[in-house]
Amino acid sequence: MIRWVFLFGVLAAAKGDSCTSHVLTGSHAGAKGIGCVKSGCCANALQLGNLCSGSEVCCFSSNTCGGGSSAGYNCYGNVMSIHPTGASARTASQDGIHYGGVQASYKMVDNDLGELNKRKSCYVQAGNNNCLHPAVIAAVASRETRAGKLLYSTGGWGDHHRAWGIMQCDLHASGLGSQCTKYGWDSCAHIDMMTRVILVPYIKQVRSKHPTWSAEQQMQGGVSAYNAGVGNVATVARMDIGTTGNDYSNDVIARAQRLISAHGW
């Protein structure tokens, strides 16, 4: 369950929104920006500098961030450089696992792998569109709804009919209202929307709140905020205190790392 308060109207008015909605002319007519990113994450020929605040540029392509085996997905840091503590024993107990830690997270995402692979192309597409590793997006889905396994019997609803879809868009807490149900609960469009409108903006908000943190810490903070809001992300060590199970981002990051290292994501 996501327990955030998302000021959608405020964010929509931000300068960065001009990037994500901008329709380009010439050879890139009809293209939409993937968002405001550091200039080093976007090739010079694929960026506009006047649609974002500060030193960021509007990037209007995908797969443009360089470095490592995750090229194209590192605009917000390298997820494999994080050292998560993994799931709590409480979270792991849903799978009959009687211990916590990264091994518990690994086991749970392994249990979700079949469901995740059904929509792998959706996660890859969302990753490309938003310059965030698909494994991080998929790991959020694994944590939220077991990648959709919990939603077949409810027609896409979770959290007592308050949240919609694989990525669990809370109709009230998110501020999105009926927009949450705009796309099918198991659709690529839903996954992309939740990444673009919720997850990535939270990473950026944590980056603004904690500019001295590393990119990886900011990314993990954004994942934590996906569950409990940016206001809950106060310190690196305690960013998950107050999230569901007090382990949200540490569990999600461990699941993402497992998808990459063991399953080739």
N, C-alpha and C positions, 0 to 999 in steps of 0.2 A: 504494500500500500504506500502511495506517495502522500506525505503529509506536509506539502509546501503551500505557501501562499505566493502566487505568481502574479505580479503586477503587469498583466499583459498589455494594458493600454499604455502604460509608461514605456515599456520596452518597444512597443510598436512605433512610438514617436521618436525613439532614439535615432541618431544619425546612421548607425549601422544598418538600420532597416532599409535605408536607401540603397544599400549594397545588395541585400538579399532579394529585393524586389526590382532592381534596376534592369531595364531592358536595353541591351546594347545595340549599337548600330554597326553597319559594315559587316565584316566577315563573321562577327559574333552576334548578329541580330537574333533576338529571341532568347539568348542565354540569360540565365539568372546567376547572380553571384553566389558563391558558397558561403560568403560571410567575410567579416573583417578579421584579418589574420596578420601576423608579423610578416614584414616584407620578405624575409628570408624563406618563408613557407610558400611563396608564390613566384613563379617565373616572371621576369620583367615584362614580357610580352603579354602576360595574362592578368595584369593588375591595373587598377585605377586608384589613384591616390587621394581623390577628393570626395570620396563617399564615406569615409570612416574618420573617427576621431583620433587625435594624436598622431603617432607615427605608423599606425596600421594602414594597410591597403585593402581595397576591395578585390578579392580574387574571384575570377569568373570562369574557373575550370576546376577540375578535380585531379587528384593524383599529382600534386605539384610540390608537396613538401619533400625535402631530400633527407637522406641519411638512413643507414641501416636497412634491415630486411623489411621494415615497415614503411618504406618510402611512400608518401602520399597520405599517411595517417598520423604524422607527428606534429601537427600544428599546435597541439596542446600538451606536448611532452611524449616521452616514450614509456608506454605502460609497462614494458618489461624491466624498466629501471626502478620500479617501485618495490618496496619490501612489505607487503601486506601481512597482517596477522591472521587473516582468514576468518571463517565463520565462528560464531559462538556455539557452544554445545547446545544451547537452546534452539538456534536456527537449524543446526544439523539434525536435531531430533526428529524433524519432519520426515527424514528419510531413514529413520531407525538407526542413525549413527550416534554412538554414545561418547563422542569426543568432539572437541572443537579444533580450530586451527586451519592452516592451508590445506592439509590433507582432506579435511572434511569438505572444504569448498571444492576441491578437485573431484571428490566422489559425487557431490551433488550435481555439478555441471556435467560430469560423465553420464549421470543418469538422465540428463536432459538432452544429450547430444543428438539423439534421433530426431527430436522435435526441432532443435536448433538447425539441424542440417536441412530440414524441409524448407526453411526460409533463408538459407544462407545467402542466396543472391540478394535478398532484401536488405540484410545487414551490410553486405558489401556495398550495395548501392547507397545506403544511408551513410556509410563510412566515407565513400568517395565524395558524396555531395557535401559533407560537413567536415571533411579532413580530420576525422576521428577514427581510430581503429575499430573495424567492425566487431572485433571480439569484445570490446568494452560495451558496445551497444547490445550485443547478444547476451553478455553477462548480466546486464540490467534486466533484460527480458527473462533470463533464467531465474534471477532472484525474485522478480515481481510476480510472475505467473507460471514459473517452471516452463518458460518458453511457450506458453499457451496451453499446456496440458490441463491446467486448472479451469480453463474457460470453455471447453467444449460443451460441458453440461449446462452452462449458464448462458450460452449464446453470446459470449464475449464480455460478460460483466464480472467484476470482482469487487471485493470489499463491500459485501452486502448491497450490491447494485449501485455503488457510488462511483466506481472507477471503470473505465472502458479500455479494452484492448490489451494486447500482449505487453505493452509498455505501461499500462495502467494510468490513463489520464483521468484524474479526479475532477469530476464536473464542477465541483464547488471550490475546492481548495486551490485548484489551478487558475481559476478566474476565466477559464476558457468556455465554460458552460456547454452548450450544445455543439460547439466546435470539436469537442472531444470525440463525438460520434460521427464526425464528418466522413471518416473512412472506415472500411471494414476492420473488424477487431484484429484480424490476422493478416492485414494487407501490408504491402511494401510502403504504401503512402502513409499509413498510420505510424509505422516504425520511423520513417523519415521525418514526419511532422514532430514526433516526440523528441527526436534527436535535435532537430533544428530549432524548435520553439521552446523546449524545456531544458534539455541536457546541456547543449553547448552554451546557451546564455547563462546557465548557472556556473559553468566553468569560468566564463568571462567575468561574472560578478565576483566570484571568489578571487580571481586574479586582481580585480580592482580593489577588493577589500584587503588582500594580503599580497601586495606587490613584491615583497621580499622573499616570498616562498618560491621554491623551484617550480618550473612548469609542471612537473610530475605531481608535486604536492597540490598545486592549484587544480589540476585535473581530478585528483582524488577528492579534493574538497568539493568540486562540482558534482561528483557522483554522490557524495554524502548529502549535499544540498538537495539532490533529486528526491531524496526521501524526507528530509526534515527541514529544508530551507537554509538559505545562506546565513541567516542569523544564528543558526546552530553551529556553524563552522567557525570556531574561535581559535583553536590551536591545532597543530598538526597531530599531536599525540592523542587529543581527546575529541577530534572532529566527529567521531561516530557516537559519542555519548549523547543520548537523546534520540538517536535513530532507532528504528525497529530492531530489536535484538542487540542494540548498542554495538553493531558490527557491520553496518550496511556497506560502506565503501571498501572496507578491508575484505569483506566477503566477495563483493563484486569484482574487485581488482584481481583477487586470487583466481576467481573463475575465468576471467579474461585471459590471464596468463596461462592457465591450463589449456584453454582453447588454442592458444598460439603454439605453445611448446609441445603439446601432446597430440593435437588434432589438426595441425596445419592451417589454422585460420590466419 
